[in-house]
């Protein structure tokens, strides 16, 4: 082989090595060059997370944006469109996302609040109670109308409370209309009935329309629902901003942020609605 051909061969080999290196970087699951931290969430924590975005950027220099709020935040994460997911721990997407290796271990960050709603006249006299089981017992004893919320979390909670009260609800006052979530609440609102529903979505909906029902019981700890953060695994999902996702998760777990969550109040609602849950992480005991 002459020197010219030898030089050409060396150039080709060198170019091939560089190309292979670039391909390896592109498909190795390394984090994206973009500094933006992309958050996908169920819609409930929008009230508590969105106000924190400027403080996160102030502390870290990293911008963060909420790229999705809805029923399936793990869908965008699977598609490589999110770096961190925030959902209820019991969300149907958590287990499969983590068990398939697409997400890291979930970390509890805070808990939101369900409430027992009812008419202002409160015929069952439950306002001011801190025991939701006692409240349902009074509703049954007074035969005040109660609408079943068939959302899985609300239905499970209701069954726990009826079992605690040792009551099998039945009769014309107990209305199972096969509705869930907002639709169940609106049925109860039209009927002047009691119902279990999330307090944050109620407060959000109340900004756009008037309701007759109001939250009567909030303070029972059973009404709290733990929410978790899940960092998307860059080894399985290309383009993940791993360092940014971990930084935002740590920011949520920081004692100062947890204290802010504890102090958060909605206008017109003096009771605590959001609860810090970072202490439930063993690594931070």
QUIURKA-V352526 format. One record per residue. N is the residue number from 0. RES is the residue in one small letter. PHI is phi in degrees with one decimal (NA if undefined). Layout:
n=<N N>
res=<RES RES>
phi=<PHI PHI>
This chain:
n=<0 1 2 3 4 5 6 7 8 9 10 11 12 13 14 15 16 17 18 19 20 21 22 23 24 25 26 27 28 29 30 31 32 33 34 35 36 37 38 39 40 41 42 43 44 45 46 47 48 49 50 51 52 53 54 55 56 57 58 59 60 61 62 63 64 65 66 67 68 69 70 71 72 73 74 75 76 77 78 79 80 81 82 83 84 85 86 87 88 89 90 91 92 93 94 95 96 97 98 99 100 101 102 103 104 105 106 107 108 109 110 111 112 113 114 115 116 117 118 119 120 121 122 123 124 125 126 127 128 129 130 131 132 133 134 135 136 137 138 139 140 141 142 143 144 145 146 147 148 149 150 151 152 153 154 155 156 157 158 159 160 161 162 163 164 165 166 167 168 169 170 171 172 173 174 175 176 177 178 179 180 181 182 183 184 185 186 187 188 189 190 191 192 193 194 195 196 197 198 199 200 201 202 203 204 205 206 207 208 209 210 211 212 213 214 215 216 217 218 219 220 221 222 223 224 225 226 227 228 229 230 231 232 233 234 235 236 237 238 239 240 241 242 243 244 245 246 247 248 249 250 251 252 253 254 255 256 257 258 259 260 261 262 263 264 265 266 267 268 269 270 271 272 273 274 275 276 277 278 279 280 281 282 283 284>
res=<x x x x x x x x x x x x x x x x x x x x x x x x x x x x x x x x x x x x x x x x x x x x x x x x x x x x x x x x x x x x x x x x x x x x x x x x x x x x x x x x x x x x x x x x x x x x x x x x x x x x x x x x x x x x x x x x x x x x x x x x x x x x x x x x x x x x x x x x x x x x x x x x x x x x x x x x x x x x x x x x x x x x x x x x x x x x x x x x x x x x x x x x x x x x x x x x x x x x x x x x x x x x x x x x x x x x x x x x x x x x x x x x x x x x x x x x x x x x x x x x x x x x x x x x x x x x x x x x x x x x x x x x x x x x x x x x x x x x x x x x x x x x x>
phi=<NA -78.2 -63.6 -63.8 -66.6 -63.6 -63.9 -62.4 -63.0 -63.6 -63.4 -64.0 -64.0 -62.0 -65.2 -64.9 -62.9 -62.4 -62.8 -64.0 -63.9 -64.7 -63.5 -61.5 -65.1 -68.0 -115.0 -89.6 81.3 -69.1 -72.7 -70.3 -74.9 -66.8 -79.5 -68.5 -94.6 -96.6 -110.2 -113.8 -142.3 -66.3 -75.3 -59.5 -80.3 -56.0 -62.1 -95.9 -86.9 -57.1 -64.9 -84.9 -59.7 -63.2 -68.1 -60.9 -66.0 -62.4 -78.7 -110.4 79.9 -103.1 -76.9 -132.0 -139.5 -88.7 -96.0 -156.4 -134.4 169.2 -76.0 -129.0 -68.8 -78.5 -63.6 -59.8 -65.2 -61.9 -85.1 77.3 -104.2 -146.3 -104.8 -142.7 -114.3 -125.1 -152.0 -64.0 -59.6 -86.7 -60.4 -62.8 -88.7 -65.0 -60.1 -67.7 -62.8 -77.6 -67.1 -81.8 82.6 -82.3 -134.2 -79.7 -59.3 -67.6 -118.3 -59.5 -118.6 -163.7 -126.8 -99.6 -127.5 -89.8 -149.6 -96.5 -99.1 -164.6 -71.2 -56.5 -65.5 50.0 -61.5 -87.9 57.7 -104.5 -62.6 94.0 -72.5 -116.5 -115.9 -66.4 -65.5 -62.5 -63.0 -66.4 -62.6 -68.4 -62.8 -65.5 -64.7 -88.4 53.2 -77.0 -62.0 -133.6 -100.3 -75.5 -98.1 -86.7 -59.8 -51.7 -66.0 -68.3 -66.0 -62.8 -59.9 -59.3 -63.9 -61.7 -69.2 -63.9 -64.8 -63.8 -81.8 56.9 -130.1 -103.2 -66.5 -160.9 121.9 -65.6 -76.1 -95.3 -107.8 -99.7 -95.2 61.4 -111.9 -136.9 58.2 -60.0 -65.9 -65.2 -61.4 -66.4 -62.9 -64.9 -62.9 -67.8 -92.3 65.5 -106.3 -82.7 -163.6 -96.7 -159.4 -72.5 -72.1 -57.8 -64.7 -60.7 -65.6 -68.6 -65.5 -65.7 -70.0 -108.4 -151.2 -89.9 -120.1 -82.8 -77.0 -139.5 -69.8 -107.0 -135.9 -126.7 -80.3 -67.6 -58.6 -63.2 -82.2 -82.4 -126.5 -67.2 -119.1 -127.0 -107.1 -129.5 -76.7 -72.5 -80.6 -69.2 -73.7 -112.5 -124.0 -63.7 82.4 -79.3 -84.9 -64.5 -64.0 -67.5 -63.3 -66.6 -65.0 -70.3 -61.0 -64.4 -61.0 -63.5 -87.9 -61.2 -53.8 -65.8 -68.2 -61.8 -66.2 -63.9 -59.9 -62.3 -87.6 -62.8 -136.3 -86.2 -57.7 84.1 -119.9 -73.1 -75.3 -70.4 -117.5 -111.6 -127.2 -66.1 -130.2 -61.2 -67.8 -81.7 -90.6 -57.2 -66.5 -114.7 -71.6>
